[in-house]
Amino acid sequence: MAEHAIEANFDGLVGPTHNYAGLSWGNVASKSNLKAVSNPRQAALQGLQKMKRLADRGYVQGVLPPHERPHIPTLKALGFRGTDAAILTAVAKSNPVVLAAVASASCMWTANAATVSPSADTADHRVHFTPANLSAKFHRSIEHVVTGRALKSIFADEAYFAHHPALPAVSQFGDEGAANHTRLCSHYGQPGVELFVYGQAAFDESAPAPSLYPARQTLEASQAIARLHGLSDAHTVFAQQNPAAIDAGVFHNDVIAVGNGNVLFYHEQAFLNEQRVMADIRSRLTGVDLRAVRVSESEVPLADAVASYLFNSQLLSSPEGGMLLAVPGECREIESVSRYLDQLVHGDGPVTKVEVFDVKQSMRNGGGPACLRLRVALTDAELAALDTGVLMTDALYERLTSWVNAHYRDSLSQAELADPMLLEESRKALDELTGIMGLGSIYDFQRG
């Protein structure tokens, strides 16, 4: 008999250097807001409010910490020398794009933090974590070390949790984490189907590939993670993303599809071979039938799906039955999407409620509600074994809200990234945060 299990969502706490540098080629929203003035305080508070609303509804909600930014060790590795202030001045003068990269708060999108396989699927019956190498983008490729430290601190008990290093940081093994990974199952504690979606087969030059924007996830990376996690063929499906969708701005699969339980909510242009993908999932899903909620181009044009981030919503099992779709506010600003959502909840499908969340600061940089969270299915014993200092409660919400208000700026321009005081403010804030959350010394500046 399968153990009782729940799905916990671990959201990334937006960092003090949240800014709009337009670093992500292929992410339309990120590019369109290049050099706009951001509001780090508002962004962090919006994220916390989202977490608190879901925790209040009974969902297990965790918090993952931001990273140290600007990241001086990376600049030193690139040959910059001197005091921290001198290094920031030098890089701002010689290459402001590099400064923007090492100051990015992109780790807030924890759907890219790692790929997670629950114990019901793995050979050793432990929860497995592999931090994403994010090798497609320089500003994100520096994240996996601290991400790994944070995950090991939170999920520390080796009897229940297994941690792997990131894959080799080369294009052939480009890995973007859970943003290209969905798990479907009858119950969270039952063996399920892990759907790995890739953009390109790196070692097959004849394979279909996008022509405008890069494919960030490779088949080879997805296969390597499945091997590392001890997944069997009976638990895995590898599906290629539609290259045309990538060229339309769908840089990760979670911008065009989201799954939960036995429900897969997706746009008709999500997959290169839709019929084969659905057949593969159905042949491997046990104990329940797949409920595929397919959105046609005539219902929601692909451009509207990308602009609204309809599919970058959270699909959550509701305690009273049915499923809740937690959407960004932009979904109600685009007519075709808003109309579709009204039809969705009034039909006889699995989605019974739509709720709007304001994450506009994140959305302007190309990340919706689903980008902000990493899903981890946990049995009761595994939940009891993790560090509870990261789980959202009334007390933690109040402490983190006060912490943000005390340490975050309410506006940040690109020019201010070179301000030594911003680095000092950020380090002071993060040092206090590790104490609040009980994480230990996960940051380079804490480790000497």
Backbone torsions as a table, in degrees:
resi	resn	phi	psi	omega
1	MET	NA	133.2	-177.9
2	ALA	-69.4	148.0	177.3
3	GLU	-75.3	152.1	174.2
4	HIS	-67.4	138.2	-179.6
5	ALA	-146.6	157.4	176.8
6	ILE	-127.3	167.5	171.6
7	GLU	-107.4	119.1	175.7
8	ALA	-95.9	145.0	176.0
9	ASN	-112.7	124.0	179.2
10	PHE	-108.2	106.4	-178.6
11	ASP	-88.2	147.0	175.0
12	GLY	-80.5	128.3	174.9
13	LEU	-77.4	122.4	-176.6
14	VAL	-62.2	135.3	-175.4
15	GLY	-83.6	166.0	-176.8
16	PRO	-65.8	-16.5	-178.5
17	THR	-103.6	20.9	176.8
18	HIS	-50.7	119.4	-176.5
19	ASN	-150.4	169.8	-177.3
20	TYR	-111.8	90.9	-178.0
21	ALA	-104.0	-6.1	178.5
22	GLY	59.7	42.7	-172.1
23	LEU	-82.6	-14.7	-167.8
24	SER	-103.8	91.6	175.6
25	TRP	-62.7	127.4	-175.5
26	GLY	104.5	-15.8	176.2
27	ASN	-102.2	102.9	-171.2
28	VAL	-61.7	-43.3	-178.6
29	ALA	-64.5	-39.8	179.4
30	SER	-60.0	-45.7	-178.7
31	LYS	-69.1	-36.0	-174.1
32	SER	-71.5	-19.1	-179.8
33	ASN	-107.8	19.7	-180.0
34	LEU	-52.1	128.6	174.6
35	LYS	70.4	8.0	172.1
36	ALA	-67.7	154.5	177.8
37	VAL	-81.4	127.7	-178.2
38	SER	-97.1	170.3	176.3
39	ASN	-128.6	88.8	-177.4
40	PRO	-57.1	-39.0	-178.4
41	ARG	-63.5	-47.8	179.9
42	GLN	-63.5	-39.3	179.8
43	ALA	-61.4	-46.0	-179.4
44	ALA	-65.9	-40.1	179.7
45	LEU	-68.1	-37.7	176.0
46	GLN	-60.8	-43.0	178.3
47	GLY	-63.5	-43.0	179.1
48	LEU	-65.0	-38.8	178.4
49	GLN	-63.5	-39.8	176.1
50	LYS	-60.5	-48.1	179.0
51	MET	-59.2	-44.1	-176.5
52	LYS	-66.8	-40.0	179.2
53	ARG	-61.3	-40.9	-179.9
54	LEU	-72.3	-39.0	176.7
55	ALA	-62.3	-39.2	179.3
56	ASP	-65.4	-24.0	178.7
57	ARG	-86.1	1.4	175.6
58	GLY	101.7	1.1	178.1
59	TYR	-80.2	144.1	175.4
60	VAL	-76.9	116.9	-172.7
61	GLN	-123.4	122.4	177.5
62	GLY	-111.4	171.7	-178.9
63	VAL	-126.9	132.8	171.5
64	LEU	-109.1	139.9	-171.7
65	PRO	-79.7	154.7	171.6
66	PRO	-72.4	170.7	-179.1
67	HIS	-102.5	163.2	175.8
68	GLU	-68.3	121.6	177.9
69	ARG	-144.7	144.5	-8.0
70	PRO	-60.2	148.0	-174.1
71	HIS	-93.8	96.5	-176.6
72	ILE	-62.7	-39.7	178.7
73	PRO	-56.3	-35.3	177.2
74	THR	-66.2	-42.1	178.9
75	LEU	-64.8	-38.1	176.6
76	LYS	-65.3	-36.9	177.8
77	ALA	-66.6	-20.5	177.8
78	LEU	-93.3	5.9	173.0
79	GLY	100.0	2.4	177.2
80	PHE	-78.1	139.5	-174.6
81	ARG	-131.3	161.8	177.3
82	GLY	112.1	-166.2	176.6
83	THR	-68.8	165.3	178.1
84	ASP	-56.8	-42.9	-179.5
85	ALA	-63.3	-41.9	180.0
86	ALA	-65.6	-39.2	178.9
87	ILE	-63.6	-44.7	-179.7
88	LEU	-63.1	-40.8	178.2
89	THR	-63.8	-43.3	-177.1
90	ALA	-65.9	-44.6	-177.3
91	VAL	-72.3	-33.8	177.1
92	ALA	-63.1	-35.3	-179.4
93	LYS	-77.8	-42.2	-172.9
94	SER	-87.0	-33.6	-176.6
95	ASN	-159.1	82.8	-178.0
96	PRO	-62.4	-23.4	178.1
97	VAL	-67.7	-37.8	176.3
98	VAL	-65.2	-40.6	177.0
99	LEU	-60.6	-44.3	178.8
100	ALA	-61.2	-36.9	-179.4
101	ALA	-65.7	-45.0	-177.7
102	VAL	-79.6	-5.4	176.3
103	ALA	-105.0	0.1	-175.8
104	SER	-64.7	141.2	176.5
105	ALA	-98.5	28.3	-172.9
106	SER	-64.1	-16.3	178.0
107	CYS	-65.5	-9.9	174.7
108	MET	-58.0	-27.2	-178.5
109	TRP	-89.0	83.0	-171.7
110	THR	-76.8	-3.0	168.7
111	ALA	-61.6	-21.0	176.7
112	ASN	-97.5	2.0	-175.0
113	ALA	-67.9	-40.5	-172.0
114	ALA	-167.1	168.8	165.7
115	THR	-106.6	134.6	-175.5
116	VAL	-123.5	129.0	174.8
117	SER	-115.8	124.9	-178.4
118	PRO	-73.9	162.7	-173.9
119	SER	-63.8	-24.5	179.3
120	ALA	-66.3	-20.8	-176.4
121	ASP	-101.8	-20.5	-168.3
122	THR	-92.4	154.6	-175.3
123	ALA	-64.8	-35.9	-178.0
124	ASP	-96.1	5.5	177.2
125	HIS	57.7	37.1	168.9
126	ARG	-116.6	160.0	174.5
127	VAL	-79.9	126.3	-176.8
128	HIS	-107.6	139.4	179.6
129	PHE	-126.0	131.5	170.3
130	THR	-128.6	109.6	176.4
131	PRO	-59.2	141.8	179.9
132	ALA	-76.3	137.1	178.7
133	ASN	-76.7	-22.2	176.1
134	LEU	48.7	41.3	-171.5
135	SER	-71.1	-12.1	-177.9
136	ALA	-70.7	-23.1	-176.5
137	LYS	-131.1	125.8	-178.3
138	PHE	-55.8	-45.6	-175.1
139	HIS	-64.6	-22.7	179.2
140	ARG	-97.8	-22.1	-177.7
141	SER	-66.3	-14.9	-179.6
142	ILE	-91.9	5.6	-173.6
143	GLU	-86.4	-30.1	-163.2
144	HIS	-65.3	-26.5	-178.7
145	VAL	-65.2	-52.0	-179.2
146	VAL	-71.7	-34.4	174.7
147	THR	-57.7	-45.8	178.7
148	GLY	-61.1	-41.5	178.4
149	ARG	-62.8	-42.8	-179.4
150	ALA	-64.4	-44.4	179.6
151	LEU	-63.8	-40.0	178.4
152	LYS	-66.8	-33.4	177.8
153	SER	-69.2	-41.9	-177.4
154	ILE	-76.5	-43.9	-178.0
155	PHE	-108.0	70.6	-166.4
156	ALA	-89.9	-24.0	-172.3
157	ASP	-75.6	109.4	-175.6
158	GLU	-68.1	-13.6	175.6
159	ALA	-69.3	-24.5	-176.5
160	TYR	-115.5	-24.3	-169.8
161	PHE	-128.0	137.8	177.5
162	ALA	-122.1	134.3	-177.2
163	HIS	-120.3	134.1	178.7
164	HIS	-115.4	150.7	172.8
165	PRO	-71.3	162.5	175.8
166	ALA	-62.3	154.1	176.4
167	LEU	-65.8	162.1	177.4
168	PRO	-52.2	133.0	-173.4
169	ALA	-83.1	65.6	176.9
170	VAL	-129.5	160.7	-173.1
171	SER	-61.8	-32.6	-177.7
172	GLN	-65.7	-22.4	179.4
173	PHE	-121.0	36.2	177.3
174	GLY	-60.7	126.3	-174.6
175	ASP	-132.1	125.6	-177.9
176	GLU	-110.9	12.5	172.9
177	GLY	75.8	-151.5	-171.7
178	ALA	-69.7	-9.7	175.6
179	ALA	-63.8	-18.4	177.1
180	ASN	-119.2	28.2	-175.8
181	HIS	-141.8	130.6	178.6
182	THR	-134.7	141.2	177.4
183	ARG	-113.0	132.6	177.9
184	LEU	-119.0	141.3	-174.0
185	CYS	-163.3	168.4	173.9
186	SER	-81.2	-43.0	174.4
187	HIS	-142.4	152.9	-175.7
188	TYR	-60.5	-29.0	-179.0
189	GLY	-88.5	-1.8	178.8
190	GLN	-96.1	151.7	173.0
191	PRO	-54.8	137.6	-177.1
192	GLY	-126.0	-165.0	177.2
193	VAL	-115.1	123.1	177.7
194	GLU	-98.8	114.7	-176.6
195	LEU	-95.8	111.2	177.4
196	PHE	-99.8	120.8	-179.5
197	VAL	-109.0	128.1	-177.2
198	TYR	-123.2	158.0	-179.1
199	GLY	-94.2	-26.5	-176.2
200	GLN	-160.2	146.5	170.1
201	ALA	-88.4	109.1	-168.9
202	ALA	-66.2	-31.9	-174.9
203	PHE	-97.2	8.9	178.5
204	ASP	-119.8	97.8	-176.1
205	GLU	-66.1	-20.0	-179.1
206	SER	-89.6	-5.7	-176.3
207	ALA	-71.6	150.2	177.9
208	PRO	-59.8	146.0	-178.5
209	ALA	-154.7	153.4	176.5
210	PRO	-66.4	155.8	-178.0
211	SER	-108.0	-21.4	-176.5
212	LEU	-100.2	-53.0	-177.8
213	TYR	-110.0	155.1	-177.7
214	PRO	-74.3	148.9	170.9
215	ALA	-88.0	115.5	-171.6
216	ARG	-85.7	-26.5	-178.4
217	GLN	-106.1	131.0	178.6
218	THR	-105.1	154.6	174.9
219	LEU	-58.5	-41.2	-176.5
220	GLU	-63.3	-36.5	177.1
221	ALA	-66.6	-44.0	-180.0
222	SER	-62.8	-41.8	178.7
223	GLN	-64.6	-38.7	179.5
224	ALA	-63.6	-41.7	179.7
225	ILE	-65.3	-41.0	177.5
226	ALA	-59.5	-40.7	177.7
227	ARG	-66.6	-45.8	-179.3
228	LEU	-59.3	-37.6	-176.9
229	HIS	-83.9	-1.8	177.9
230	GLY	68.0	38.8	179.3
231	LEU	-87.9	143.4	176.8
232	SER	-92.8	164.6	176.8
233	ASP	-58.3	-28.7	-178.9
234	ALA	-69.6	-14.6	-177.6
235	HIS	-109.3	2.4	-171.0
236	THR	-130.5	144.2	170.4
237	VAL	-133.8	131.8	175.6
238	PHE	-109.6	121.5	-175.3
239	ALA	-127.8	137.0	177.9
240	GLN	-87.7	134.1	174.7
241	GLN	-69.5	148.3	178.1
242	ASN	-66.1	118.5	179.9
243	PRO	-56.7	-33.7	179.2
244	ALA	-64.3	-33.2	177.9
245	ALA	-69.3	-40.8	177.0
246	ILE	-59.7	-43.4	179.9
247	ASP	-68.5	-17.0	176.3
248	ALA	-89.6	1.3	177.7
249	GLY	108.2	8.7	178.9
250	VAL	-89.7	78.0	-172.6
251	PHE	-73.5	-23.3	173.0
252	HIS	-129.6	153.3	-179.9
253	ASN	-62.5	-27.7	-178.0
254	ASP	-74.0	2.7	171.3
255	VAL	-89.3	-7.9	-176.5
256	ILE	-136.8	-1.6	178.5
257	ALA	-158.1	146.8	174.5
258	VAL	-148.1	140.6	-179.9
259	GLY	-128.5	158.3	174.5
260	ASN	-164.4	136.0	-177.9
261	GLY	58.7	-127.1	179.3
262	ASN	-101.9	18.0	-175.8
263	VAL	-111.0	130.0	172.5
264	LEU	-120.7	115.9	-177.9
265	PHE	-104.8	115.6	-171.1
266	TYR	-151.8	158.4	175.4
267	HIS	-87.4	148.0	-176.6
268	GLU	-60.6	-19.7	179.3
269	GLN	-97.5	16.3	-176.4
270	ALA	-69.8	-42.7	-170.0
271	PHE	-116.8	148.5	-179.8
272	LEU	-65.6	-41.5	178.9
273	ASN	-127.6	82.5	-173.0
274	GLU	-57.7	-47.1	-175.7
275	GLN	-63.1	-41.1	179.5
276	ARG	-66.4	-41.3	179.2
277	VAL	-60.2	-47.0	-179.4
278	MET	-64.0	-39.8	179.1
279	ALA	-65.5	-40.8	179.0
280	ASP	-63.7	-41.6	179.1
281	ILE	-64.6	-46.8	-177.3
282	ARG	-62.2	-36.4	-177.9
283	SER	-71.8	-19.2	-177.5
284	ARG	-106.0	-19.4	-178.5
285	LEU	-77.6	122.9	-176.6
286	THR	-113.9	149.9	174.7
287	GLY	82.5	-5.5	-177.2
288	VAL	-165.0	154.5	176.0
289	ASP	-90.2	145.8	175.8
290	LEU	-69.4	134.8	172.8
291	ARG	-109.6	100.7	-177.5
292	ALA	-93.3	117.9	176.8
293	VAL	-102.2	99.9	-173.3
294	ARG	-99.4	125.3	179.1
295	VAL	-102.6	122.2	-176.7
296	SER	-84.2	161.7	176.5
297	GLU	-62.5	-32.9	179.3
298	SER	-70.6	-29.1	178.2
299	GLU	-78.4	-49.6	178.4
300	VAL	-137.1	106.2	176.3
301	PRO	-56.8	147.4	-177.6
302	LEU	-55.7	-40.0	179.8
303	ALA	-61.0	-37.7	178.1
304	ASP	-70.8	-36.1	177.5
305	ALA	-62.9	-40.9	179.2
306	VAL	-69.8	-43.9	-177.5
307	ALA	-65.2	-35.0	-176.3
308	SER	-90.7	-21.3	-171.5
309	TYR	59.9	39.4	177.5
310	LEU	-51.5	-44.6	-175.2
311	PHE	-87.6	-7.3	174.1
312	ASN	-90.6	39.6	177.4
313	SER	-103.5	162.0	176.1
314	GLN	-91.8	129.6	177.1
315	LEU	-106.2	112.2	-169.6
316	LEU	-124.7	135.7	174.7
317	SER	-67.5	127.6	-177.4
318	SER	-89.8	135.5	-179.4
319	PRO	-57.1	-30.2	-179.5
320	GLU	-89.6	7.8	179.9
321	GLY	103.3	156.8	-177.1
322	GLY	75.3	-168.0	-179.1
323	MET	-133.6	146.2	176.5
324	LEU	-99.4	132.5	173.4
325	LEU	-107.4	111.8	-179.5
326	ALA	-93.4	107.5	-171.0
327	VAL	-109.9	154.6	172.7
328	PRO	-73.4	155.6	-178.0
329	GLY	-57.8	-27.0	-179.4
330	GLU	-61.1	-21.8	178.8
331	CYS	-65.6	-25.1	178.7
332	ARG	-91.5	-0.8	-179.2
333	GLU	-98.9	-9.4	-179.3
334	ILE	-114.1	121.3	-168.0
335	GLU	-56.9	-48.0	-175.7
336	SER	-63.3	-37.3	-178.4
337	VAL	-72.6	-45.2	179.4
338	SER	-61.5	-42.0	178.4
339	ARG	-63.4	-42.6	179.2
340	TYR	-62.3	-42.3	-179.2
341	LEU	-62.5	-38.3	176.9
342	ASP	-62.9	-41.2	178.3
343	GLN	-68.1	-35.9	-176.9
344	LEU	-60.1	-48.5	-175.0
345	VAL	-78.4	-17.3	179.3
346	HIS	-95.4	1.8	175.6
347	GLY	-89.7	-166.0	-179.0
348	ASP	-106.2	23.1	-178.9
349	GLY	-83.4	-177.6	-175.1
350	PRO	-75.3	-21.9	-179.8
351	VAL	-85.7	115.0	-173.6
352	THR	-109.4	-10.8	-178.8
353	LYS	-150.3	139.6	173.9
354	VAL	-118.1	131.2	179.7
355	GLU	-129.9	134.7	-176.0
356	VAL	-92.5	136.1	177.4
357	PHE	-122.8	135.1	178.9
358	ASP	-89.0	103.6	175.3
359	VAL	-129.1	43.0	-171.9
360	LYS	-59.8	-38.3	179.8
361	GLN	-61.0	-38.9	176.8
362	SER	-72.4	-41.1	-177.9
363	MET	-61.0	-35.4	180.0
364	ARG	-64.6	-20.1	177.2
365	ASN	-102.5	5.4	174.1
366	GLY	93.7	27.9	179.2
367	GLY	-135.7	119.5	179.5
368	GLY	-95.7	-166.6	-177.8
369	PRO	-55.3	-39.8	-178.6
370	ALA	-72.6	-29.8	176.5
371	CYS	-64.1	-29.6	-172.7
372	LEU	-81.9	-0.4	-175.1
373	ARG	-135.1	146.3	174.0
374	LEU	-110.7	124.8	-177.2
375	ARG	-91.3	133.9	179.7
376	VAL	-135.3	111.5	175.7
377	ALA	-80.2	128.6	-174.0
378	LEU	-134.0	137.0	169.8
379	THR	-74.4	170.3	179.7
380	ASP	-59.9	-40.5	-179.7
381	ALA	-66.9	-39.7	179.2
382	GLU	-67.5	-39.8	177.3
383	LEU	-61.9	-40.6	179.4
384	ALA	-68.0	-23.8	-176.2
385	ALA	-86.1	-14.4	-177.1
386	LEU	-86.2	165.8	-178.4
387	ASP	-71.5	110.5	-175.0
388	THR	-75.6	-6.0	177.3
389	GLY	-66.2	-9.2	-179.5
390	VAL	-105.2	0.1	-178.4
391	LEU	-89.7	134.5	-174.5
392	MET	-69.0	125.4	173.9
393	THR	-134.5	172.0	175.7
394	ASP	-57.9	-42.8	-177.5
395	ALA	-66.1	-43.7	-179.6
396	LEU	-67.0	-38.5	178.3
397	TYR	-60.0	-44.7	-179.9
398	GLU	-64.6	-40.9	-179.6
399	ARG	-66.4	-43.1	-177.8
400	LEU	-71.4	-35.9	176.6
401	THR	-63.4	-44.0	177.5
402	SER	-64.2	-39.0	180.0
403	TRP	-62.9	-46.1	178.3
404	VAL	-60.8	-48.1	-178.7
405	ASN	-62.0	-29.1	-178.8
406	ALA	-80.7	-28.9	-169.2
407	HIS	-116.2	-17.8	-171.6
408	TYR	-96.7	145.0	173.2
409	ARG	-79.8	153.9	178.6
410	ASP	-96.7	1.8	171.3
411	SER	-156.1	148.0	-179.6
412	LEU	-151.6	122.8	177.1
413	SER	-103.0	169.0	178.5
414	GLN	-62.3	-37.0	-178.9
415	ALA	-63.4	-31.6	-176.4
416	GLU	-74.6	-9.8	179.0
417	LEU	-64.0	-23.4	179.2
418	ALA	-86.5	-2.0	-178.8
419	ASP	-70.7	116.0	179.2
420	PRO	-57.1	-28.1	-179.8
421	MET	-67.0	-31.4	177.5
422	LEU	-63.4	-43.2	176.9
423	LEU	-62.0	-44.7	-179.6
424	GLU	-63.6	-43.2	178.2
425	GLU	-61.3	-42.5	-177.3
426	SER	-65.8	-44.8	179.8
427	ARG	-64.1	-40.5	177.6
428	LYS	-61.8	-43.1	-179.8
429	ALA	-64.3	-46.4	-177.2
430	LEU	-67.6	-35.3	177.5
431	ASP	-62.5	-39.9	177.3
432	GLU	-69.4	-37.9	-178.2
433	LEU	-63.3	-41.3	179.7
434	THR	-61.8	-30.3	174.7
435	GLY	-70.9	-42.7	179.4
436	ILE	-60.7	-42.2	-174.4
437	MET	-94.4	-6.1	178.1
438	GLY	67.5	40.6	-173.6
439	LEU	-93.3	-16.0	-175.2
440	GLY	79.5	-165.4	-175.2
441	SER	-90.2	87.5	-178.2
442	ILE	-97.0	-13.9	-175.5
443	TYR	-97.1	149.9	-178.9
444	ASP	-60.3	-39.7	-177.3
445	PHE	-68.2	-19.5	177.7
446	GLN	-86.0	-16.9	-172.2
447	ARG	-99.8	-2.0	171.9
448	GLY	79.4	NA	NA
